[in-house]
Amino acid sequence: MVVAKDRMEARAIKIAVVGLNQAGKLFLESATASSRYQVVVVADKDIEAASKAASYCGAQACDDIRLAISNYQLDAVFIAAPLHVCAEHIRSAMSRKINILRVTPPARNYDELAGFAKAAAQENVIFAVASTNRHRKVFKAFSDNLKKMDAESFFLVTAQCGKSFYHEIAERDPKLAGGGIVLYSAYQIIDKIVKSFGLPSQVYAIATSLAPDRQQRLYVTEDTAVISLKFSDTLVANITASKSLAADMFTIHAYGKDRTVLLADNELSICDDSQNIIEKASFGDGEQEAMGEVLEDFAGAVMVTDDAEAMIKLSRAGDNLDVLAVIDAAYLSARTGMPESPGRIMELSQIATNRYINTAHRSV
């Protein structure tokens, strides 16, 4: 995408931070620590929290997202607020030629994200996704080791993740939230698997809830889900996401004919065909360092100099459509009890078709 050259000068990027949940605070801390950004306004429904955060970085405070976007001269908005309260404001900001950086998940479903991608292209702005996993050293090491091996040699991928932070609305209202543990906690695990092995042809999912009775379970989001992905006749993946697992834990095991690559939190191990560990490495970086890199790439992409490398590294709306197609297929499968096709979801979309399907075995 070509970014309008007259939109930015070589100066600090003026931003609003919307939403002061865990991810929003990380946005604020990372932006404040960078010389490339000037936080102009902090918006949150809790005006006391917004005022406290704003005083920390010399910004204005606001409890109305619409006013935060319309009343200030902004180059970008960093959005961590729940999607049900900010989706329309994302579109409004892009119509004002304001760039967007959104935490994961970037949307509640495939069509919503496709709409964001289309609007960004029409308005000639950037809609970027803060996919911190793409900057974590352990995930990079995982990708590097997959690249060293023959992608066709892998036959099984297993993954687990616990509950990461998501808004309380995701606990009790699937219509507003779009989903539960799969959408809000497993997103980055699914992103890594899809970007490493391609778009699965079939997705089968079972989802459960801890709600005490059947009627109640119809009106709350899932607490646990098991998702099976079929990539080919020789490669399948299985993902388990549950609130009952340790908070923020994540593992990915990729089993090959000669080697197994094991990712667990900040450790990466390589095993031989007898499952003996032959290499092991630990990484000390975390979400804050990864978010700092995301912000550097975002700044490089929106500045008038147009950092070509940053544009390539930046995760944008179109780059995430395959992930949302997999998640939509999982939720559909959980309802129908049948395997569903992410590719079919892309084909049936009236907004963005399967031209976004990523190439199989493309490692990021």
Secondary structure, 3 states (H helix, E strand, C coil): CCCCCCCCCCCCEEEEEECCCHHHHHHHHHHHHCCCEEEEEEECCCHHHHHHHHHHHCCEEECCHHHHHHCCCCCEEEECCCHHHHHHHHHHHHHCCCEEEECCCCCCCHHHHHHHHHHHHHHCCCEEECCHHHCCHHHHHHHHHHHHCCHHHEEEEEEEECCCCCCCHHHHCHHHHCCCHHHHCCHHHHHHHHHHHCCCCEEEEEEECCCCCHHHHCCCCCCEEEEEEEEECCEEEEEEEECCCCCCCEEEEEEECCCEEEEECCEEEEECCCCCEEEEEECCCCHHHHHHHHHHHHHHHHCCCCCHHHHHHCCEHHHHHHHHHHHHHHHHHHHHCCCECHHHHHHHCCCCCHHHCCCCCCCC
